[in-house]
Amino acid sequence: MKKTHIAIICGALLVILGGCASLSGIADSAGGFNPLGAVQAKAEKRVNAEIASGVGLTGLERKMMFNMMYSQVYFVGGFAPAHYDLEEGQGMVWSLVSKGDEGEEGQMETERALLKTLDDGSSWWYLSWSSDDAEDPAQWEFEALMDADMQAVKLRYYNADVGRIEETEFAPSAEAESEEDGTMEEPEEVPSSDLETDDLSSLSRGREKVKVGAGTFNAEKLVWEITDEETGEKVVYIWWVDSSVPGGLVRYEYSAEGSSITGELSSLKKGYTTKFSSY
């Protein structure tokens, strides 16, 4: 995602939230102790949420988060879902451990499921991401409409602050408006988008027995190394793949410039359907 998009969103949120905070301060100073302060604060929060929703800031925030999730949930481990198709209603849960270049660690859980394939080749997917951070737990859930090229077209989600399901759309890259107005383009493709299924055999390093939460698999180990043309940074993906498993991938490792992410398939599920009335 472009840094200007993040700056626009953060700046706009500061303006609205700062203005609402000043209103609360005036009420406190004028009335002194307010026994209904909690009720007032809750009402103000609802008003602020309605404003953010009405002017599109909530949608921009969700798009920003979705763009950050795109390569780690939809392209889990950078591995394209199209290599090993899922059936409608099939999905999987992944456990991820990240390590930064200064030794910091984080644990996350992601979930991805194919909900419905449409006649034009597009499809609805369920994507979720949650953090186990005790100090700052977080969970994000989306239903995303992907076009035939696996690019996000539309998002639907539940906005708990206003108590309803909302929807926002991405502007195609070719039609996006200027950055100054805060328009959010569709997520950038991950590098492995260019890999065809036939290319995977050239990456093979043989087979290994892999034990993960979802079971033990005799998986083919694939190693893919690329170098960023702009930064010269070397990126290494290692994928363990079993073609009998929905989605194919059972474990992966990603590393770049001292940081890494390791992911393991925790469980396979069936029976997924829309939670947000997307179709």
N, C-alpha and C positions, 0 to 999 in steps of 0.2 A: 504494500500500500504506500502511496506517496505521502511524504511527511506533511505536505501542505494540507491534505485532507484532515489529518489528525489535528493540526493546529486550528483549522477552521472550526471543527467540532468542539474542541476543548474551549476555544475562545467564546463560542456561542453559549456553551453551557455555563461558563463563568458569568457571562452577562446576565442570563436569566436567573441563575441560582443566587448570584450576588444581589440582584434586585429584590428577590423574594426574601432573602435574609434581612435586608434593610427594613422591609415592611414589618417583619416579626420584631425587630429591635425597637421600632417606633411604638408598637403596641405595648411592649414590656415597660418602656420608660414612661409612657403616659399613664398606664394603669397600675404600675407597681406589681405587687404579688397577684397573680392571676390563677385562681383555683381551677379554671377551665383551660389552663395552658396546654395540657396534653391534647385536649379536643381541638383547640385552635391550631396547634402544630400539625395534627393529622389532617385537618381541613386544608391548611396551607399546602401541605405536601401533595394532596390530591389536586389542588388547583395548579400547583407547579407542574405536576405530571401531565395534566390536561393541556397546559400551555405547550410543554415540550412535545407532546403528541401532536397537537394541532399545527404547530409550525414545522414539524418534520424532524425535530432533533432526536426524538426517540428512534425513528427509523434510521437516521444516520448512525446513531450509536450502535444499533443492531447490525447494520451493514459493516461497520468498522470491526466489531467483534467477529462477525462471520468471516470476514476476509482474513483475520488472524487465525481462525480455526480451519480454514479451507484445506491447507496442506496437511494438517494433523488429524483431521476427522474424515473428510470426504476422501482425500488422497492420503489415507492413513499411512504414515511412514514414507510418503511420496510415491506410493504404489497405486497405479491407476486402477479404479474399479472395473474398467472395461476388459481387463485381461482375463478375469474369471467372473463371469456374470453371476449376479444373485437372482433368485426368483422373487416375485412379489411377496412381501411379508417376511422375508428373511433379513436377519441382521446379526450384528456381533458387537461385543463389548471388549474394549481394549484397556489395559493398564499401562501407563507410560511413566517413565522416570527420566527426568531431565537433569543434566549437570552443566553448570556454567564454567567459564574459563577460570573463575576464581574459587571453584570448589563448591559453590552453592548448589543445592538440590531441590527438586520439586517433584511431587507426585500428582498424577492426574488420571482421570478415567474418561474415556470417550466411547460413544455409541453411534453406530451408523446402520441404517436399514433402508432397503428399497421398499417404498410404500406402493407405488403404482407406476406402470409404464403407459404412456399415452400413445395414441395412434400416429402422431407426428414424430415420434422418436424421443420426445422429451420425457422426463420422469420426475416424480416426487420422491424426495428422500427425507428421512428423519435423521437429524444430527444433534448430538448433545456433547457437552464438555463440562466436567466438574473438577474442582480442585479439592484436595484433602487438607489444604492448609488450615490448621486449627485457628490461626489468627485472622485469616481472611478467606473463609470458604466462599466458593462461588459456583453457580451452575447456570449454564446457558442451554436453551433448547430451541431448535428451529425445525420447521419443515421448509425445504428448499425445492423450488422447481428448477431443474437443470435442463438445458437444451440438449440437442443431440450431440453437441461437441463437449458436453460436461461442463458448461459454463452456467453459473447461477443467473437466473432470470428474475426470480421473485422469492421473497421470504415471508413466512407467516410465523407468528410467535404470540405467546400470551404475555400481555403487559400487566403485571400484578399491581402496578401503581394505580392503574385506572380500571382494573378488573374486567378486561376484555381482550379478545384476540384481535391482533392488528396485522397489517400487511404492508410491505414496502417493496419496491421494484428497483432493480439495478439499471443504470443507463449503459447500453452497449458502448464499448470503447470508441467505435467509429462515430457515435452520435452524442457522446458526452458533451455537456456544456462546459464552460470555462471553470477552472478551479476556484475562482473567486466566489462563486455562488454556492460552493459546498457540495456540488453534485458528486455522488459516489459512483465510480465506474464499477463494472463487474470485476470480480477477483482476477488477479493475474494468474495465468496458467503456471503450474509447477513444472520444473524442468523435465520430469519424467513423462509429461503429456506427449512428448514427441516419440517416446518409445512404443514401437509396435509389439504385439504379442510375439511375433516371429523373431524379434530381436532378443528376446529373453534367453534363448538357448545359448547365445554367444557369451552370456554373462555367467554361465554355470561354473561352479567350483565343486561339483559333485553333490552327493547326498549325505545328510547327517540326521541322526535321531534328535528330535527337539521336543522337550517336555515343557508345556505351558499350562495355564489354568484350564484351557479347553480340552486338554488331553496330550497324548504323545504322538508325534507324527514323524514319518520318514520323509523329511522335507528336502527339496533341492535348494542348495545355497547359491544365491545370485549376488554378485558384487559389481556395483556400478560406481565408477569414479568420474567426476567431472570437475572442470576448473572454470570459475566465474570469469568471463571475458573482461569485465570491468575492473574487478578487484584482484584477480589472480588467486583468489581463495580456492583451496582444494576441498571438495565435498565428497564424502564417501557414503554410499548407501549399501547396506547388506540386508538382503531379504531372504527369509526362509519360506519356501512356497510348497504347498501340497495342493495339487489340482483337484483333489477330491473334496476339499473344504470350500464352502461358499466364500467367495471373495479371494480364495487362493492363499493369501498371506497368513502366516501363523506367528511370525516373529520378525522383528527388524531392528537394525541399529543404524543410527545416523550420526555422523561426526563432521565437524567443521571448525577449524581454528580453536581447538581446545574445549569446545562445547559439544555435548552429545545428547541424544535422546534414544532410549531403548524402549521398545514396545512389545508386549506379549498379548496374544489372543486369550482373553479371560473366559469367554463363553459365547456360544452360538444360540440364537433364539429364532423362533418362528411366531407368526401370528400378529406381526406389526400392522397397524392401521392408523389412519390419521387421527391425531389428537386435537388438531386445530381447524377441523372442517375445511381442509384444503381442496377437496374434490368430492 
